[in-house]
C-alpha cells in the first residue's frame, strides 16, 4: 500500500527527540511552529521555489536535489550575514516514490544538520514536482548585510569559482563545442547540482562588507541589484575575474558568458572599503575559499566593463571598455 501524506511526513521528515538541531520553542508536529531568536537578534526570512524542468533536471540525483533545495535558501541568509535557524518545506509530488524520498530527505537533512537549521513544518501535496522552502535566520540588530550599503570607493569582491554551473547546463543542452571531458563534466555538474552556501563567509563579513548579494541569476544581473539599491555604479575588470581550471580551457566568449551571466552559482558578491583588503584575503585563506577583488564602486550610476589590469583605471585609452551584451537570468524570459 502506498504511503499517505501524513505517513510520508512521519517516515522521511519527522525528527525524533535527540535527532537534528532543536532551535524552535515548538517544532514540527503542531498547527504552527513557534520560534524565538536570541536576545538582541532579528529574524531574517527568505523563500525559494524549485520547479522540475525550470530549476533542475529530472535526471538529478535526489540526494543532491535535497541538498540544493535548502542550499539556495541558506545562500540568501549568507548574503545577509544571518545564522541559519529553521526552515519549512512545501513539497509537491507527482507520486510517492519511496526511493526518491529517502535520497531527497537524506540530502536535505544532512545540510540542515551541518548548519544547525531545524525543519519546523511545511506541507505535502500531489502535483508536478516542485519544492518550496522558507528559511529563517538570526542576525544581531543593525548588522544585517543589505544591497543598499555600497559606497563609491569600495572594492568589489566575489567568492569561489563562478561560471561552472552554467557550463554544466550547456553541457546537458549539448551546446558545448568541444565537449567537456568526463572529469570536467563531473566537476561542473557538481557545482550546478550541489552548491555550497557561503554561510561562514556571510557571518564573517559582518562589520567588513558594506553590501552583499548571493549570485543566483548571474554576476552582472545580481550586481545590478546592488548598484540600483545603493544608487552607485561599478567598474568590473574582466581580466580580474576568478577562472576555474575547467572554465579556463573553454573559448573566451564562453568563459565570459558563464562568468558574467551564467547564474546558479550561489557565491557571494560583496563590497568593502579598500582598507579591509588584507583582512578579507586573510578571511579567504582561513575559510579555504577564494575571494577575488574584481573591480570597484564608483559614484556615477551604471555598470562599466573593462579589459585590463584591475589597478589601472582609464586615464587615456587603457584599459579598454567592453560592450556590455550580458543580461541576468529571468524566470519568465529565459
C-alpha positions as protocol buffer text, in pm:
chain_id: "A"
residue {
  index: 1
  type: UNK
  ca { x: 0 y: 0 z: 0 }
}
residue {
  index: 2
  type: UNK
  ca { x: 137 y: 341 z: -94 }
}
residue {
  index: 3
  type: UNK
  ca { x: 213 y: 599 z: 173 }
}
residue {
  index: 4
  type: UNK
  ca { x: -40 y: 868 z: 257 }
}
residue {
  index: 5
  type: UNK
  ca { x: 52 y: 1230 z: 323 }
}
residue {
  index: 6
  type: UNK
  ca { x: 99 y: 1201 z: 698 }
}
residue {
  index: 7
  type: UNK
  ca { x: 280 y: 867 z: 682 }
}
residue {
  index: 8
  type: UNK
  ca { x: 516 y: 1022 z: 427 }
}
residue {
  index: 9
  type: UNK
  ca { x: 594 y: 1315 z: 655 }
}
residue {
  index: 10
  type: UNK
  ca { x: 649 y: 1096 z: 959 }
}
residue {
  index: 11
  type: UNK
  ca { x: 873 y: 848 z: 778 }
}
residue {
  index: 12
  type: UNK
  ca { x: 1100 y: 1090 z: 591 }
}
residue {
  index: 13
  type: UNK
  ca { x: 1083 y: 1433 z: 756 }
}
residue {
  index: 14
  type: UNK
  ca { x: 989 y: 1385 z: 1122 }
}
residue {
  index: 15
  type: UNK
  ca { x: 1290 y: 1415 z: 1355 }
}
residue {
  index: 16
  type: UNK
  ca { x: 1252 y: 1230 z: 1686 }
}
residue {
  index: 17
  type: UNK
  ca { x: 1382 y: 1395 z: 2003 }
}
residue {
  index: 18
  type: UNK
  ca { x: 1759 y: 1397 z: 2002 }
}
residue {
  index: 19
  type: UNK
  ca { x: 1792 y: 1396 z: 1623 }
}
residue {
  index: 20
  type: UNK
  ca { x: 1885 y: 1711 z: 1434 }
}
residue {
  index: 21
  type: UNK
  ca { x: 1906 y: 2069 z: 1563 }
}
residue {
  index: 22
  type: UNK
  ca { x: 1649 y: 2188 z: 1816 }
}
residue {
  index: 23
  type: UNK
  ca { x: 1605 y: 2564 z: 1792 }
}
residue {
  index: 24
  type: UNK
  ca { x: 1226 y: 2604 z: 1791 }
}
residue {
  index: 25
  type: UNK
  ca { x: 1015 y: 2653 z: 2102 }
}
residue {
  index: 26
  type: UNK
  ca { x: 751 y: 2436 z: 1932 }
}
residue {
  index: 27
  type: UNK
  ca { x: 874 y: 2244 z: 1628 }
}
residue {
  index: 28
  type: UNK
  ca { x: 732 y: 2013 z: 1364 }
}
residue {
  index: 29
  type: UNK
  ca { x: 403 y: 1844 z: 1456 }
}
residue {
  index: 30
  type: UNK
  ca { x: 164 y: 2123 z: 1559 }
}
residue {
  index: 31
  type: UNK
  ca { x: -53 y: 2355 z: 1351 }
}
residue {
  index: 32
  type: UNK
  ca { x: 217 y: 2619 z: 1384 }
}
residue {
  index: 33
  type: UNK
  ca { x: 579 y: 2614 z: 1486 }
}
residue {
  index: 34
  type: UNK
  ca { x: 697 y: 2868 z: 1741 }
}
residue {
  index: 35
  type: UNK
  ca { x: 1046 y: 3012 z: 1716 }
}
residue {
  index: 36
  type: UNK
  ca { x: 1226 y: 3278 z: 1913 }
}
residue {
  index: 37
  type: UNK
  ca { x: 1551 y: 3442 z: 1804 }
}
residue {
  index: 38
  type: UNK
  ca { x: 1817 y: 3501 z: 2066 }
}
residue {
  index: 39
  type: UNK
  ca { x: 1832 y: 3817 z: 2274 }
}
residue {
  index: 40
  type: UNK
  ca { x: 1933 y: 4116 z: 2062 }
}
residue {
  index: 41
  type: UNK
  ca { x: 1874 y: 3921 z: 1740 }
}
residue {
  index: 42
  type: UNK
  ca { x: 1641 y: 3993 z: 1450 }
}
residue {
  index: 43
  type: UNK
  ca { x: 1479 y: 3736 z: 1218 }
}
residue {
  index: 44
  type: UNK
  ca { x: 1591 y: 3713 z: 855 }
}
residue {
  index: 45
  type: UNK
  ca { x: 1344 y: 3526 z: 630 }
}
residue {
  index: 46
  type: UNK
  ca { x: 1369 y: 3412 z: 267 }
}
residue {
  index: 47
  type: UNK
  ca { x: 1175 y: 3183 z: 32 }
}
residue {
  index: 48
  type: UNK
  ca { x: 1274 y: 2998 z: -285 }
}
residue {
  index: 49
  type: UNK
  ca { x: 1085 y: 2754 z: -507 }
}
residue {
  index: 50
  type: UNK
  ca { x: 1247 y: 2493 z: -731 }
}
residue {
  index: 51
  type: UNK
  ca { x: 1038 y: 2355 z: -1016 }
}
residue {
  index: 52
  type: UNK
  ca { x: 1133 y: 2049 z: -1219 }
}
residue {
  index: 53
  type: UNK
  ca { x: 1234 y: 2144 z: -1573 }
}
residue {
  index: 54
  type: UNK
  ca { x: 1289 y: 2506 z: -1474 }
}
residue {
  index: 55
  type: UNK
  ca { x: 1538 y: 2488 z: -1188 }
}
residue {
  index: 56
  type: UNK
  ca { x: 1655 y: 2128 z: -1204 }
}
residue {
  index: 57
  type: UNK
  ca { x: 1661 y: 1838 z: -1447 }
}
residue {
  index: 58
  type: UNK
  ca { x: 1458 y: 1522 z: -1397 }
}
residue {
  index: 59
  type: UNK
  ca { x: 1783 y: 1322 z: -1401 }
}
residue {
  index: 60
  type: UNK
  ca { x: 1932 y: 1490 z: -1092 }
}
residue {
  index: 61
  type: UNK
  ca { x: 2021 y: 1262 z: -803 }
}
residue {
  index: 62
  type: UNK
  ca { x: 1750 y: 1311 z: -535 }
}
residue {
  index: 63
  type: UNK
  ca { x: 2013 y: 1342 z: -260 }
}
residue {
  index: 64
  type: UNK
  ca { x: 2176 y: 1630 z: -446 }
}
residue {
  index: 65
  type: UNK
  ca { x: 1837 y: 1785 z: -511 }
}
residue {
  index: 66
  type: UNK
  ca { x: 1755 y: 1778 z: -141 }
}
residue {
  index: 67
  type: UNK
  ca { x: 2089 y: 1945 z: -69 }
}
residue {
  index: 68
  type: UNK
  ca { x: 2038 y: 2214 z: -334 }
}
residue {
  index: 69
  type: UNK
  ca { x: 1679 y: 2290 z: -233 }
}
residue {
  index: 70
  type: UNK
  ca { x: 1799 y: 2402 z: 109 }
}
residue {
  index: 71
  type: UNK
  ca { x: 2135 y: 2537 z: -9 }
}
residue {
  index: 72
  type: UNK
  ca { x: 1981 y: 2805 z: -232 }
}
residue {
  index: 73
  type: UNK
  ca { x: 1783 y: 2932 z: 67 }
}
residue {
  index: 74
  type: UNK
  ca { x: 2078 y: 2921 z: 306 }
}
residue {
  index: 75
  type: UNK
  ca { x: 2265 y: 3123 z: 43 }
}
residue {
  index: 76
  type: UNK
  ca { x: 2016 y: 3407 z: 91 }
}
residue {
  index: 77
  type: UNK
  ca { x: 2084 y: 3402 z: 465 }
}
residue {
  index: 78
  type: UNK
  ca { x: 2458 y: 3405 z: 393 }
}
residue {
  index: 79
  type: UNK
  ca { x: 2419 y: 3717 z: 179 }
}
residue {
  index: 80
  type: UNK
  ca { x: 2255 y: 3893 z: 474 }
}
residue {
  index: 81
  type: UNK
  ca { x: 2509 y: 3772 z: 730 }
}
residue {
  index: 82
  type: UNK
  ca { x: 2243 y: 3568 z: 912 }
}
residue {
  index: 83
  type: UNK
  ca { x: 2293 y: 3249 z: 1112 }
}
residue {
  index: 84
  type: UNK
  ca { x: 2052 y: 2973 z: 999 }
}
residue {
  index: 85
  type: UNK
  ca { x: 1779 y: 2897 z: 1250 }
}
residue {
  index: 86
  type: UNK
  ca { x: 1492 y: 2696 z: 1098 }
}
residue {
  index: 87
  type: UNK
  ca { x: 1304 y: 2621 z: 776 }
}
residue {
  index: 88
  type: UNK
  ca { x: 974 y: 2493 z: 639 }
}
residue {
  index: 89
  type: UNK
  ca { x: 927 y: 2259 z: 342 }
}
residue {
  index: 90
  type: UNK
  ca { x: 638 y: 2261 z: 94 }
}
residue {
  index: 91
  type: UNK
  ca { x: 676 y: 1954 z: -129 }
}
residue {
  index: 92
  type: UNK
  ca { x: 459 y: 1883 z: -433 }
}
residue {
  index: 93
  type: UNK
  ca { x: 499 y: 1529 z: -567 }
}
residue {
  index: 94
  type: UNK
  ca { x: 358 y: 1367 z: -882 }
}
residue {
  index: 95
  type: UNK
  ca { x: 361 y: 1034 z: -698 }
}
residue {
  index: 96
  type: UNK
  ca { x: 501 y: 874 z: -383 }
}
residue {
  index: 97
  type: UNK
  ca { x: 840 y: 726 z: -472 }
}
residue {
  index: 98
  type: UNK
  ca { x: 998 y: 597 z: -152 }
}
residue {
  index: 99
  type: UNK
  ca { x: 1345 y: 554 z: -301 }
}
residue {
  index: 100
  type: UNK
  ca { x: 1339 y: 913 z: -428 }
}
residue {
  index: 101
  type: UNK
  ca { x: 1205 y: 1043 z: -97 }
}
residue {
  index: 102
  type: UNK
  ca { x: 1473 y: 865 z: 104 }
}
residue {
  index: 103
  type: UNK
  ca { x: 1751 y: 1021 z: -104 }
}
residue {
  index: 104
  type: UNK
  ca { x: 1592 y: 1365 z: -109 }
}
residue {
  index: 105
  type: UNK
  ca { x: 1539 y: 1368 z: 268 }
}
residue {
  index: 106
  type: UNK
  ca { x: 1892 y: 1247 z: 331 }
}
residue {
  index: 107
  type: UNK
  ca { x: 2048 y: 1529 z: 126 }
}
residue {
  index: 108
  type: UNK
  ca { x: 1813 y: 1791 z: 269 }
}
residue {
  index: 109
  type: UNK
  ca { x: 1855 y: 1699 z: 635 }
}
residue {
  index: 110
  type: UNK
  ca { x: 2230 y: 1641 z: 615 }
}
residue {
  index: 111
  type: UNK
  ca { x: 2280 y: 2002 z: 504 }
}
residue {
  index: 112
  type: UNK
  ca { x: 2028 y: 2122 z: 763 }
}
residue {
  index: 113
  type: UNK
  ca { x: 2219 y: 1944 z: 1038 }
}
residue {
  index: 114
  type: UNK
  ca { x: 2552 y: 2083 z: 913 }
}
residue {
  index: 115
  type: UNK
  ca { x: 2416 y: 2437 z: 960 }
}
residue {
  index: 116
  type: UNK
  ca { x: 2207 y: 2380 z: 1271 }
}
residue {
  index: 117
  type: UNK
  ca { x: 1888 y: 2460 z: 1081 }
}
residue {
  index: 118
  type: UNK
  ca { x: 1575 y: 2286 z: 1207 }
}
residue {
  index: 119
  type: UNK
  ca { x: 1288 y: 2163 z: 989 }
}
residue {
  index: 120
  type: UNK
  ca { x: 987 y: 2301 z: 1176 }
}
residue {
  index: 121
  type: UNK
  ca { x: 695 y: 2232 z: 942 }
}
residue {
  index: 122
  type: UNK
  ca { x: 554 y: 2256 z: 592 }
}
residue {
  index: 123
  type: UNK
  ca { x: 313 y: 2078 z: 362 }
}
residue {
  index: 124
  type: UNK
  ca { x: 294 y: 1798 z: 107 }
}
residue {
  index: 125
  type: UNK
  ca { x: 53 y: 1765 z: -183 }
}
residue {
  index: 126
  type: UNK
  ca { x: 14 y: 1595 z: -520 }
}
residue {
  index: 127
  type: UNK
  ca { x: 105 y: 1767 z: -848 }
}
residue {
  index: 128
  type: UNK
  ca { x: 404 y: 1845 z: -1073 }
}
residue {
  index: 129
  type: UNK
  ca { x: 730 y: 1816 z: -882 }
}
residue {
  index: 130
  type: UNK
  ca { x: 809 y: 2141 z: -700 }
}
residue {
  index: 131
  type: UNK
  ca { x: 996 y: 2222 z: -381 }
}
residue {
  index: 132
  type: UNK
  ca { x: 925 y: 2536 z: -179 }
}
residue {
  index: 133
  type: UNK
  ca { x: 1139 y: 2624 z: 122 }
}
residue {
  index: 134
  type: UNK
  ca { x: 1114 y: 2917 z: 360 }
}
residue {
  index: 135
  type: UNK
  ca { x: 1423 y: 2964 z: 571 }
}
residue {
  index: 136
  type: UNK
  ca { x: 1469 y: 3172 z: 885 }
}
residue {
  index: 137
  type: UNK
  ca { x: 1789 y: 3300 z: 1036 }
}
residue {
  index: 138
  type: UNK
  ca { x: 1900 y: 3541 z: 1304 }
}
residue {
  index: 139
  type: UNK
  ca { x: 2133 y: 3838 z: 1287 }
}
residue {
  index: 140
  type: UNK
  ca { x: 2233 y: 4094 z: 1551 }
}
residue {
  index: 141
  type: UNK
  ca { x: 2018 y: 4406 z: 1534 }
}
residue {
  index: 142
  type: UNK
  ca { x: 2173 y: 4659 z: 1298 }
}
residue {
  index: 143
  type: UNK
  ca { x: 2430 y: 4419 z: 1149 }
}
residue {
  index: 144
  type: UNK
  ca { x: 2233 y: 4276 z: 855 }
}
residue {
  index: 145
  type: UNK
  ca { x: 2421 y: 4290 z: 524 }
}
residue {
  index: 146
  type: UNK
  ca { x: 2200 y: 4464 z: 269 }
}
residue {
  index: 147
  type: UNK
  ca { x: 2213 y: 4550 z: -100 }
}
residue {
  index: 148
  type: UNK
  ca { x: 2188 y: 4920 z: -23 }
}
residue {
  index: 149
  type: UNK
  ca { x: 2518 y: 4983 z: 157 }
}
residue {
  index: 150
  type: UNK
  ca { x: 2774 y: 5004 z: -126 }
}
residue {
  index: 151
  type: UNK
  ca { x: 2967 y: 5332 z: -141 }
}
residue {
  index: 152
  type: UNK
  ca { x: 3190 y: 5494 z: -403 }
}
residue {
  index: 153
  type: UNK
  ca { x: 3548 y: 5382 z: -345 }
}
residue {
  index: 154
  type: UNK
  ca { x: 3455 y: 5039 z: -210 }
}
residue {
  index: 155
  type: UNK
  ca { x: 3626 y: 4734 z: -354 }
}
residue {
  index: 156
  type: UNK
  ca { x: 3409 y: 4478 z: -535 }
}
residue {
  index: 157
  type: UNK
  ca { x: 3464 y: 4110 z: -445 }
}
residue {
  index: 158
  type: UNK
  ca { x: 3330 y: 3771 z: -546 }
}
residue {
  index: 159
  type: UNK
  ca { x: 3371 y: 3435 z: -372 }
}
residue {
  index: 160
  type: UNK
  ca { x: 3454 y: 3096 z: -521 }
}
residue {
  index: 161
  type: UNK
  ca { x: 3455 y: 2995 z: -887 }
}
residue {
  index: 162
  type: UNK
  ca { x: 3152 y: 3136 z: -1071 }
}
residue {
  index: 163
  type: UNK
  ca { x: 3054 y: 3002 z: -1411 }
}
residue {
  index: 164
  type: UNK
  ca { x: 3078 y: 2625 z: -1362 }
}
residue {
  index: 165
  type: UNK
  ca { x: 2706 y: 2574 z: -1309 }
}
residue {
  index: 166
  type: UNK
  ca { x: 2619 y: 2739 z: -1640 }
}
residue {
  index: 167
  type: UNK
  ca { x: 2889 y: 2535 z: -1812 }
}
residue {
  index: 168
  type: UNK
  ca { x: 2724 y: 2217 z: -1684 }
}
residue {
  index: 169
  type: UNK
  ca { x: 2382 y: 2334 z: -1805 }
}
residue {
  index: 170
  type: UNK
  ca { x: 2518 y: 2396 z: -2155 }
}
residue {
  index: 171
  type: UNK
  ca { x: 2678 y: 2051 z: -2147 }
}
residue {
  index: 172
  type: UNK
  ca { x: 2339 y: 1899 z: -2067 }
}
residue {
  index: 173
  type: UNK
  ca { x: 2188 y: 2101 z: -2351 }
}
residue {
  index: 174
  type: UNK
  ca { x: 2452 y: 1970 z: -2591 }
}
residue {
  index: 175
  type: UNK
  ca { x: 2567 y: 2317 z: -2698 }
}
residue {
  index: 176
  type: UNK
  ca { x: 2936 y: 2292 z: -2600 }
}
residue {
  index: 177
  type: UNK
  ca { x: 3197 y: 2259 z: -2872 }
}
residue {
  index: 178
  type: UNK
  ca { x: 3430 y: 2094 z: -2794 }
}
residue {
  index: 179
  type: UNK
  ca { x: 3253 y: 1876 z: -2540 }
}
residue {
  index: 180
  type: UNK
  ca { x: 3376 y: 1853 z: -2181 }
}
residue {
  index: 181
  type: UNK
  ca { x: 3582 y: 1556 z: -2070 }
}
residue {
  index: 182
  type: UNK
  ca { x: 3404 y: 1324 z: -1827 }
}
residue {
  index: 183
  type: UNK
  ca { x: 3618 y: 1455 z: -1539 }
}
residue {
  index: 184
  type: UNK
  ca { x: 3548 y: 1820 z: -1623 }
}
residue {
  index: 185
  type: UNK
  ca { x: 3178 y: 1747 z: -1672 }
}
residue {
  index: 186
  type: UNK
  ca { x: 3160 y: 1586 z: -1326 }
}
residue {
  index: 187
  type: UNK
  ca { x: 3326 y: 1895 z: -1174 }
}
residue {
  index: 188
  type: UNK
  ca { x: 3086 y: 2135 z: -1345 }
}
residue {
  index: 189
  type: UNK
  ca { x: 2785 y: 1916 z: -1274 }
}
residue {
  index: 190
  type: UNK
  ca { x: 2863 y: 1905 z: -903 }
}
residue {
  index: 191
  type: UNK
  ca { x: 2881 y: 2285 z: -897 }
}
residue {
  index: 192
  type: UNK
  ca { x: 2535 y: 2303 z: -1057 }
}
residue {
  index: 193
  type: UNK
  ca { x: 2365 y: 2029 z: -858 }
}
residue {
  index: 194
  type: UNK
  ca { x: 2535 y: 2057 z: -519 }
}
residue {
  index: 195
  type: UNK
  ca { x: 2630 y: 2421 z: -443 }
}
residue {
  index: 196
  type: UNK
  ca { x: 2777 y: 2511 z: -104 }
}
residue {
  index: 197
  type: UNK
  ca { x: 2602 y: 2802 z: 70 }
}
residue {
  index: 198
  type: UNK
  ca { x: 2863 y: 3053 z: 191 }
}
residue {
  index: 199
  type: UNK
  ca { x: 2716 y: 3088 z: 539 }
}
residue {
  index: 200
  type: UNK
  ca { x: 3051 y: 3107 z: 720 }
}
residue {
  index: 201
  type: UNK
  ca { x: 3165 y: 3380 z: 482 }
}
residue {
  index: 202
  type: UNK
  ca { x: 2846 y: 3580 z: 529 }
}
residue {
  index: 203
  type: UNK
  ca { x: 2881 y: 3568 z: 907 }
}
residue {
  index: 204
  type: UNK
  ca { x: 3246 y: 3673 z: 889 }
}
residue {
  index: 205
  type: UNK
  ca { x: 3165 y: 3967 z: 659 }
}
residue {
  index: 206
  type: UNK
  ca { x: 2953 y: 4139 z: 923 }
}
residue {
  index: 207
  type: UNK
  ca { x: 3145 y: 4453 z: 1008 }
}
residue {
  index: 208
  type: UNK
  ca { x: 3368 y: 4421 z: 699 }
}
residue {
  index: 209
  type: UNK
  ca { x: 3135 y: 4433 z: 398 }
}
residue {
  index: 210
  type: UNK
  ca { x: 2916 y: 4732 z: 317 }
}
residue {
  index: 211
  type: UNK
  ca { x: 2676 y: 4542 z: 86 }
}
residue {
  index: 212
  type: UNK
  ca { x: 2626 y: 4183 z: -33 }
}
residue {
  index: 213
  type: UNK
  ca { x: 2409 y: 3964 z: -253 }
}
residue {
  index: 214
  type: UNK
  ca { x: 2414 y: 3597 z: -343 }
}
residue {
  index: 215
  type: UNK
  ca { x: 2476 y: 3516 z: -707 }
}
residue {
  index: 216
  type: UNK
  ca { x: 2178 y: 3317 z: -832 }
}
residue {
  index: 217
  type: UNK
  ca { x: 2096 y: 3490 z: -1163 }
}
residue {
  index: 218
  type: UNK
  ca { x: 2442 y: 3586 z: -1292 }
}
residue {
  index: 219
  type: UNK
  ca { x: 2717 y: 3816 z: -1168 }
}
residue {
  index: 220
  type: UNK
  ca { x: 2622 y: 4126 z: -1368 }
}
residue {
  index: 221
  type: UNK
  ca { x: 2250 y: 4089 z: -1308 }
}
residue {
  index: 222
  type: UNK
  ca { x: 2283 y: 4041 z: -933 }
}
residue {
  index: 223
  type: UNK
  ca { x: 2545 y: 4313 z: -905 }
}
residue {
  index: 224
  type: UNK
  ca { x: 2298 y: 4538 z: -1082 }
}
residue {
  index: 225
  type: UNK
  ca { x: 2054 y: 4493 z: -792 }
}
residue {
  index: 226
  type: UNK
  ca { x: 2320 y: 4618 z: -550 }
}
residue {
  index: 227
  type: UNK
  ca { x: 2401 y: 4917 z: -769 }
}
residue {
  index: 228
  type: UNK
  ca { x: 2037 y: 5019 z: -802 }
}
residue {
  index: 229
  type: UNK
  ca { x: 1963 y: 4985 z: -432 }
}
residue {
  index: 230
  type: UNK
  ca { x: 2285 y: 5167 z: -336 }
}
residue {
  index: 231
  type: UNK
  ca { x: 2244 y: 5430 z: -612 }
}
residue {
  index: 232
  type: UNK
  ca { x: 2603 y: 5388 z: -730 }
}
residue {
  index: 233
  type: UNK
  ca { x: 2790 y: 5240 z: -1027 }
}
residue {
  index: 234
  type: UNK
  ca { x: 3067 y: 4985 z: -1067 }
}
residue {
  index: 235
  type: UNK
  ca { x: 3372 y: 4904 z: -1277 }
}
residue {
  index: 236
  type: UNK
  ca { x: 3431 y: 4533 z: -1337 }
}
residue {
  index: 237
  type: UNK
  ca { x: 3762 y: 4418 z: -1488 }
}
residue {
  index: 238
  type: UNK
  ca { x: 3721 y: 4105 z: -1699 }
}
residue {
  index: 239
  type: UNK
  ca { x: 4085 y: 4002 z: -1655 }
}
residue {
  index: 240
  type: UNK
  ca { x: 4040 y: 4002 z: -1277 }
}
residue {
  index: 241
  type: UNK
  ca { x: 3751 y: 3751 z: -1272 }
}
residue {
  index: 242
  type: UNK
  ca { x: 3833 y: 3419 z: -1098 }
}
residue {
  index: 243
  type: UNK
  ca { x: 3879 y: 3146 z: -1358 }
}
residue {
  index: 244
  type: UNK
  ca { x: 3840 y: 2782 z: -1261 }
}
residue {
  index: 245
  type: UNK
  ca { x: 4067 y: 2538 z: -1440 }
}
residue {
  index: 246
  type: UNK
  ca { x: 3774 y: 2377 z: -1622 }
}
residue {
  index: 247
  type: UNK
  ca { x: 3637 y: 2709 z: -1748 }
}
residue {
  index: 248
  type: UNK
  ca { x: 3981 y: 2839 z: -1843 }
}
residue {
  index: 249
  type: UNK
  ca { x: 4001 y: 2573 z: -2116 }
}
residue {
  index: 250
  type: UNK
  ca { x: 3690 y: 2700 z: -2292 }
}
residue {
  index: 251
  type: UNK
  ca { x: 3667 y: 2965 z: -2571 }
}
residue {
  index: 252
  type: UNK
  ca { x: 3683 y: 3323 z: -2445 }
}
residue {
  index: 253
  type: UNK
  ca { x: 3323 y: 3414 z: -2532 }
}
residue {
  index: 254
  type: UNK
  ca { x: 3204 y: 3102 z: -2348 }
}
residue {
  index: 255
  type: UNK
  ca { x: 3410 y: 3196 z: -2043 }
}
residue {
  index: 256
  type: UNK
  ca { x: 3254 y: 3541 z: -2032 }
}
residue {
  index: 257
  type: UNK
  ca { x: 2900 y: 3411 z: -2088 }
}
residue {
  index: 258
  type: UNK
  ca { x: 2933 y: 3167 z: -1798 }
}
residue {
  index: 259
  type: UNK
  ca { x: 3115 y: 3404 z: -1562 }
}
residue {
  index: 260
  type: UNK
  ca { x: 2907 y: 3716 z: -1619 }
}
residue {
  index: 261
  type: UNK
  ca { x: 2557 y: 3587 z: -1689 }
}
residue {
  index: 262
  type: UNK
  ca { x: 2560 y: 3217 z: -1604 }
}
residue {
  index: 263
  type: UNK
  ca { x: 2360 y: 3208 z: -1283 }
}
residue {
  index: 264
  type: UNK
  ca { x: 2305 y: 2922 z: -1035 }
}
residue {
  index: 265
  type: UNK
  ca { x: 2643 y: 2986 z: -871 }
}
residue {
  index: 266
  type: UNK
  ca { x: 2529 y: 3083 z: -519 }
}
residue {
  index: 267
  type: UNK
  ca { x: 2855 y: 3260 z: -449 }
}
residue {
  index: 268
  type: UNK
  ca { x: 2857 y: 3596 z: -272 }
}
residue {
  index: 269
  type: UNK
  ca { x: 2921 y: 3929 z: -443 }
}
residue {
  index: 270
  type: UNK
  ca { x: 3009 y: 4193 z: -187 }
}
residue {
  index: 271
  type: UNK
  ca { x: 3160 y: 4537 z: -144 }
}
residue {
  index: 272
  type: UNK
  ca { x: 3401 y: 4655 z: 124 }
}
residue {
  index: 273
  type: UNK
  ca { x: 3623 y: 4956 z: 195 }
}
residue {
  index: 274
  type: UNK
  ca { x: 3971 y: 4931 z: 44 }
}
residue {
  index: 275
  type: UNK
  ca { x: 4132 y: 4933 z: 390 }
}
residue {
  index: 276
  type: UNK
  ca { x: 3981 y: 4589 z: 455 }
}
residue {
  index: 277
  type: UNK
  ca { x: 4164 y: 4415 z: 167 }
}
residue {
  index: 278
  type: UNK
  ca { x: 4419 y: 4238 z: 385 }
}
residue {
  index: 279
  type: UNK
  ca { x: 4157 y: 4118 z: 631 }
}
residue {
  index: 280
  type: UNK
  ca { x: 3933 y: 3989 z: 352 }
}
residue {
  index: 281
  type: UNK
  ca { x: 4218 y: 3799 z: 186 }
}
residue {
  index: 282
  type: UNK
  ca { x: 4306 y: 3652 z: 525 }
}
residue {
  index: 283
  type: UNK
  ca { x: 3943 y: 3551 z: 571 }
}
residue {
  index: 284
  type: UNK
  ca { x: 3953 y: 3367 z: 239 }
}
residue {
  index: 285
  type: UNK
  ca { x: 4265 y: 3181 z: 350 }
}
residue {
  index: 286
  type: UNK
  ca { x: 4101 y: 3090 z: 681 }
}
residue {
  index: 287
  type: UNK
  ca { x: 3790 y: 2955 z: 509 }
}
residue {
  index: 288
  type: UNK
  ca { x: 3981 y: 2784 z: 228 }
}
residue {
  index: 289
  type: UNK
  ca { x: 3769 y: 2983 z: -16 }
}
residue {
  index: 290
  type: UNK
  ca { x: 3896 y: 3204 z: -299 }
}
residue {
  index: 291
  type: UNK
  ca { x: 3792 y: 3567 z: -250 }
}
residue {
  index: 292
  type: UNK
  ca { x: 3872 y: 3775 z: -557 }
}
residue {
  index: 293
  type: UNK
  ca { x: 3870 y: 4152 z: -600 }
}
residue {
  index: 294
  type: UNK
  ca { x: 3715 y: 4217 z: -942 }
}
residue {
  index: 295
  type: UNK
  ca { x: 3660 y: 4593 z: -953 }
}
residue {
  index: 296
  type: UNK
  ca { x: 3536 y: 4888 z: -752 }
}
residue {
  index: 297
  type: UNK
  ca { x: 3232 y: 5100 z: -682 }
}
residue {
  index: 298
  type: UNK
  ca { x: 3206 y: 5442 z: -845 }
}
residue {
  index: 299
  type: UNK
  ca { x: 2970 y: 5733 z: -786 }
}
residue {
  index: 300
  type: UNK
  ca { x: 2835 y: 5753 z: -1143 }
}
residue {
  index: 301
  type: UNK
  ca { x: 2536 y: 5517 z: -1186 }
}
residue {
  index: 302
  type: UNK
  ca { x: 2575 y: 5225 z: -1425 }
}
residue {
  index: 303
  type: UNK
  ca { x: 2797 y: 4928 z: -1488 }
}
residue {
  index: 304
  type: UNK
  ca { x: 3127 y: 4956 z: -1677 }
}
residue {
  index: 305
  type: UNK
  ca { x: 3321 y: 4655 z: -1807 }
}
residue {
  index: 306
  type: UNK
  ca { x: 3692 y: 4692 z: -1872 }
}
residue {
  index: 307
  type: UNK
  ca { x: 3961 y: 4477 z: -2028 }
}
residue {
  index: 308
  type: UNK
  ca { x: 4291 y: 4533 z: -1849 }
}
residue {
  index: 309
  type: UNK
  ca { x: 4461 y: 4528 z: -1512 }
}
residue {
  index: 310
  type: UNK
  ca { x: 4249 y: 4575 z: -1203 }
}
residue {
  index: 311
  type: UNK
  ca { x: 4456 y: 4856 z: -1052 }
}
residue {
  index: 312
  type: UNK
  ca { x: 4493 y: 5056 z: -1376 }
}
residue {
  index: 313
  type: UNK
  ca { x: 4195 y: 5283 z: -1436 }
}
residue {
  index: 314
  type: UNK
  ca { x: 4143 y: 5480 z: -1756 }
}
residue {
  index: 315
  type: UNK
  ca { x: 4344 y: 5798 z: -1799 }
}
residue {
  index: 316
  type: UNK
  ca { x: 4387 y: 5780 z: -2175 }
}
residue {
  index: 317
  type: UNK
  ca { x: 4271 y: 5472 z: -2364 }
}
residue {
  index: 318
  type: UNK
  ca { x: 4374 y: 5198 z: -2120 }
}
residue {
  index: 319
  type: UNK
  ca { x: 4221 y: 4973 z: -2009 }
}
residue {
  index: 320
  type: UNK
  ca { x: 3975 y: 4918 z: -2291 }
}
residue {
  index: 321
  type: UNK
  ca { x: 3600 y: 4943 z: -2234 }
}
residue {
  index: 322
  type: UNK
  ca { x: 3396 y: 4637 z: -2333 }
}
residue {
  index: 323
  type: UNK
  ca { x: 3047 y: 4646 z: -2483 }
}
residue {
  index: 324
  type: UNK
  ca { x: 2802 y: 4501 z: -2231 }
}
residue {
  index: 325
  type: UNK
  ca { x: 2594 y: 4234 z: -2404 }
}
residue {
  index: 326
  type: UNK
  ca { x: 2517 y: 4023 z: -2099 }
}
residue {
  index: 327
  type: UNK
  ca { x: 2194 y: 4016 z: -1902 }
}
residue {
  index: 328
  type: UNK
  ca { x: 2083 y: 3828 z: -1592 }
}
residue {
  index: 329
  type: UNK
  ca { x: 1863 y: 3518 z: -1582 }
}
residue {
  index: 330
  type: UNK
  ca { x: 1489 y: 3591 z: -1579 }
}
residue {
  index: 331
  type: UNK
  ca { x: 1243 y: 3312 z: -1484 }
}
residue {
  index: 332
  type: UNK
  ca { x: 982 y: 3449 z: -1725 }
}
residue {
  index: 333
  type: UNK
  ca { x: 1214 y: 3518 z: -2020 }
}
residue {
  index: 334
  type: UNK
  ca { x: 1499 y: 3263 z: -2005 }
}
